[in-house]
């Protein structure tokens, strides 16, 4: 797909990976609607990006958003959903574990409500994460959710063809999701990635390049593209 002149709606598009994808799409000539619960997080955005507020768990509001901007050529969802439960499974708070699946329900809403309002050759990208296929201690919740997202895509892609649906799976990425600062932040990322084949945290722009790949390549659907610095092989 040549994205120039196309209409792209990016959920979770005002921070981190989503914002990077919004900017890269706009730079290539797409008209971008960047959506999140708090659009002010985006700060000043380049020409070609419109900011919208919406919670993907609010099906009525989400449906109205899609109706407003239909037909959509490119749909990206990088929304993180609710809180993430951490810790070993036997010690995990079950309500916190359940709440972690808000990301999956948000993605399911985006797929179910957004797909009918897309162009016939439209393309959709969801974002999972490396723990879906290789989790580390304490990542039971995020691994479960990511695995469910990837299974959802493999199941839905044949149903919505010729529209394309793919997943991009990041490893450890330096984004605003981490509240650590300065030397403490650098040390935390160093420890997390020390055993990776590429021993550093990735950038939001590097993940966004993976998102652009599956958008632009018309011969890719129903698959997961890893942008993980070698996490899966570490």
C-alpha positions, 0 to 999 in steps of 0.5 A, a space after each residue: 500500500 502506498 500510504 500517501 493520500 490514505 486515511 489512517 486512524 491510530 488508536 493509542 496514537 498520542 504517545 510512545 509507539 503509537 505517536 511514532 507511527 502517527 508521525 511516520 504515516 503523516 510524513 509519508 503523506 497519510 491523513 492521520 487521526 491519532 486517538 487516545 484517552 488523553 490526546 494532550 499527551 501528544 504535545 505539538 504534532 506535525 501537519 497532517 495529524 488530527 487528535 481525537 479523544 476516545 476510550 476503546 472500552 467505550 463501544 458507543 464512543 468508539 463506534 461514533 468515532 469510526 462512523 465520523 472518519 469512515 472509510 478508513 484505509 489504515 487502522 493501527 491499535 497500540 492502546 495499552 488498555 488498563 493496568 498490568 498485573 505483575 508477579 508470579 502466577 501463584 501469588 498474583 491478585 486474580 482481579 488484577 490479572 483479569 484487569 490486564 485483559 482490558 487491552 484484549 477487549 479494547 483490541 476486540 472492540 477496535 476490530 469488530 467496530 472498525 473493520 466494517 468501516 474500512 476500505 476493501 483493501 484496508 489494513 489493520 495492525 495491532 501491537 502485542 509484545 515479546 512475552 507472548 512467546 517468551 515470558 520472563 519471571 513476573 510476566 504471566 499477565 502480559 504474556 497471556 494477553 499478548 498471546 491472546 492478541 496474536 491468536 485473535 489476529 490469526 483467527 480473524 485475518 481469514 474472516 476479513 480478507 481481502 482486508 489485511 490484519 497483522 501484529 507487530 511484537 516489540 521487545 523492551 522499548 524505551 517509551 514514556 510507559 516507564 516512569 524511571 528517569 536519568 541513570 536509574 532508567 538507563 540501568 533498568 533498561 541495561 539489565 532488561 536487555 543485557 542478554 539480548 542479541 542487541 543489548 539495548 532498549 529499542 526505540 518507538 521509531 524502530 517499532 513504528 518502522 515495523 508497523 509501516 512495513 506490514 502496512 505497506 507490504 500488500 503480501 503480508 497478513 495474519 502474521 506477527 512481525 518481531 521488533 525485539 532486539 533478539 529477545 526471542 533468541 536470547 
